[in-house]
Amino acid sequence: HGSLGTMMFKIGEINVARTGLTLRRARENGFDAEAVIVSGLDRAHYYDNAKHVILKVIADRNTKVILGAQGYGMGEVVSKVQLLACAITHFLTLDDVFNVDLGYAPVFNTPVDLVQTACLVLSNKIENLVKTITVEGFEQERANVKGIIDVSPFSEHVFHFIPGSMNIPLENIRLEGIPFKKDAQVILYSHTSSGAYKAYRYLTSRGYANLWVLEGGYLCWER
């Protein structure tokens, strides 16, 4: 069956793993490939040893079959890439992986596994239910952006924010909206951008048509 090139290694305190095709290789080999980057904790936030990881998943737009994945962080990322290696081997789709009955216990995992979160976000991206932008794309488009909004609580924003961004916590967005025209290009983010996805869905339902969610949030931008 050949090899997926699955590997893992450690650089200091950072765990790194990869499997399958990169986005560039997938496109070079004829796939209509798309990718998404997500970040999150490897277990419940109230455990002292909970650590963040960043995960990238690549899939074919036409079939949603998973083609590759890469991840890194101080948290448990190896098992997540191993799971995706199994998915690639058996030609599973993003929806297949999202529907796998994975276990949950706070000491081991979050209620929704980060792999499944990535698959759901990528599926939504392919179906045009959400528009996202990578950190690289954000830096390239920054001159054209009318607003950068951090939807994190103020207590988080004061310690972790992208320069030039304004803080409108998610609950305030639901009450007050945002101070931009509905066709203005606006980037939404939060620490991991999980809150930004919620803000995106709410604002698009109110007619905002040019919003983008920063993939991986502040955590990915910082690194």
Buried (B, 14 or more C-beta within 10 A) or exposed (E): EEEBEBEBEEEEEBBBBBBBBBBEBBBEEEBEBBBBBBBBBBBBEEEEEBBBBBBBBBBBBEEBBBBBBBBBBBBBBBBBBBBBBBBBBEEBBBEBBBEBEEEEEEEEBBEBBBBBBBBBBBBBBBEEEBBBBBBEBBEEEEEEBEBBBBBBBEEBBEEBBBEEBEBBBBEBBEEEBBEBEBEBBBBBBBBBBBBBBBBBBBBBEEEBEBBBBBBBBBBBBEE
